[in-house]
Amino acid sequence: MALNIYKSGQGYWTRTLSAIGAATLVLTATAWLWEQFSVISTHTKYWQSGMAVGMIGFFSVLLYWLFNKPRVGDFMIATEAEMKKVNWPSRREIIGSTWVVIAGTVMLAAMLFVVNMIFGAIFQMINILETGST
């Protein structure tokens, strides 16, 4: 049969999520082109509909063919196998790391605010920066 999936029992999640990502890109491009074709004055809906169906059909066939090539299929299978080997952090580690990032961001923002105020005061003293009142 011509519509077989290469090594169909392997790499399910990698193939599924890659297909969802590719479909999102195709649908976004189709929506963008739909808007671009709205400037055509005669038979606009026919042009828009034909372009949308043609584009979605073309890319569906292209992505099906591409995802079922042996090199691409093997890469996706290997990617999923490697992702299963990853040592994922615990919930507690993620929460701790998130608080460290938030605290660091707040400290950096405060430091930049102080430096900005100092430079503003210096530039006002040497008359490079004008004050708000005239």
C-alpha positions as CSV (number, residue, x, y, z in Angstrom):
1,M,0.0,0.0,0.0
2,A,1.3,3.5,-0.9
3,L,0.2,5.2,2.3
4,N,2.2,3.2,4.8
5,I,3.9,5.1,7.6
6,Y,7.6,4.4,7.9
7,K,8.2,2.3,11.2
8,S,4.7,3.2,12.3
9,G,5.0,1.9,15.9
10,Q,8.0,4.1,16.8
11,G,8.5,7.8,17.4
12,Y,4.7,8.5,17.8
13,W,5.0,11.6,20.0
14,T,7.8,13.2,18.0
15,R,5.9,12.7,14.7
16,T,2.6,13.9,16.2
17,L,4.0,17.1,17.7
18,S,6.1,17.8,14.6
19,A,2.9,17.4,12.4
20,I,1.0,19.7,14.7
21,G,3.8,22.3,14.5
22,A,3.9,22.1,10.7
23,A,0.1,22.3,10.4
24,T,0.1,25.4,12.6
25,L,2.6,27.0,10.3
26,V,0.7,26.0,7.2
27,L,-2.6,27.2,8.6
28,T,-1.1,30.5,9.7
29,A,0.4,31.1,6.3
30,T,-2.9,30.2,4.7
31,A,-4.7,32.7,6.9
32,W,-2.2,35.4,6.0
33,L,-2.6,34.7,2.3
34,W,-6.4,34.7,2.7
35,E,-6.1,38.3,3.9
36,Q,-3.7,39.2,1.1
37,F,-6.2,37.9,-1.5
38,S,-9.0,40.0,0.0
39,V,-7.8,43.0,-2.2
40,I,-8.9,41.2,-5.4
41,S,-12.2,42.7,-6.3
42,T,-13.8,40.1,-8.5
43,H,-14.6,36.6,-7.3
44,T,-12.6,37.1,-4.1
45,K,-14.1,34.2,-2.2
46,Y,-13.4,31.8,-5.1
47,W,-9.7,32.9,-5.2
48,Q,-9.4,32.7,-1.4
49,S,-11.1,29.3,-1.1
50,G,-9.1,27.8,-4.0
51,M,-5.8,29.1,-2.6
52,A,-6.6,27.8,0.9
53,V,-7.6,24.3,-0.3
54,G,-4.7,24.1,-2.7
55,M,-2.1,25.3,-0.2
56,I,-3.4,23.0,2.6
57,G,-3.6,20.0,0.2
58,F,-0.1,20.7,-1.3
59,F,1.5,21.0,2.1
60,S,-0.3,18.0,3.5
61,V,1.1,15.8,0.8
62,L,4.5,17.4,1.1
63,L,4.7,16.9,4.9
64,Y,3.3,13.3,4.7
65,W,6.0,12.5,2.1
66,L,8.7,14.3,4.1
67,F,7.9,12.7,7.5
68,N,7.9,9.2,5.9
69,K,11.3,9.5,4.4
70,P,13.6,6.9,6.1
71,R,16.2,9.5,7.2
72,V,13.6,11.9,8.7
73,G,11.6,9.0,10.3
74,D,14.8,7.5,11.9
75,F,15.8,11.0,13.2
76,M,12.4,11.4,14.8
77,I,12.5,7.9,16.3
78,A,16.0,8.6,17.7
79,T,14.9,12.0,19.0
80,E,12.1,10.4,21.0
81,A,14.4,7.7,22.3
82,E,16.9,10.4,23.5
83,M,14.1,12.4,25.2
84,K,13.1,9.4,27.2
85,K,16.7,9.3,28.6
86,V,16.5,12.9,29.9
87,N,16.6,13.4,33.7
88,W,13.8,15.8,34.2
89,P,13.8,18.1,37.3
90,S,11.3,17.6,40.0
91,R,8.5,20.1,40.7
92,R,10.3,21.4,43.8
93,E,13.5,22.1,41.7
94,I,11.5,23.9,39.1
95,I,9.8,26.1,41.7
96,G,13.1,26.9,43.3
97,S,14.8,27.8,40.0
98,T,11.8,30.0,39.1
99,W,12.1,32.0,42.3
100,V,15.8,32.5,41.7
101,V,15.1,33.8,38.2
102,I,12.4,36.1,39.5
103,A,14.5,37.5,42.3
104,G,17.5,38.0,40.0
105,T,15.3,39.9,37.5
106,V,13.9,42.2,40.2
107,M,17.4,42.9,41.6
108,L,18.7,43.7,38.1
109,A,15.8,46.0,37.4
110,A,16.3,47.8,40.7
111,M,20.0,48.2,40.1
112,L,19.4,49.6,36.6
113,F,16.8,52.0,38.0
114,V,19.3,53.3,40.5
115,V,22.0,53.6,37.8
116,N,19.6,55.5,35.6
117,M,18.7,57.9,38.4
118,I,22.4,58.5,39.1
119,F,23.2,59.2,35.5
120,G,20.1,61.4,35.2
121,A,21.2,63.5,38.2
122,I,24.8,63.8,36.8
123,F,23.6,64.9,33.4
124,Q,21.2,67.5,34.9
125,M,24.1,68.9,37.0
126,I,26.3,69.4,33.9
127,N,23.3,70.8,31.9
128,I,23.2,68.0,29.3
129,L,19.8,66.9,30.4
130,E,17.1,69.5,30.7
131,T,14.8,69.5,33.7
132,G,11.0,69.2,33.3
133,S,10.3,72.7,34.7
134,T,11.1,75.7,32.6
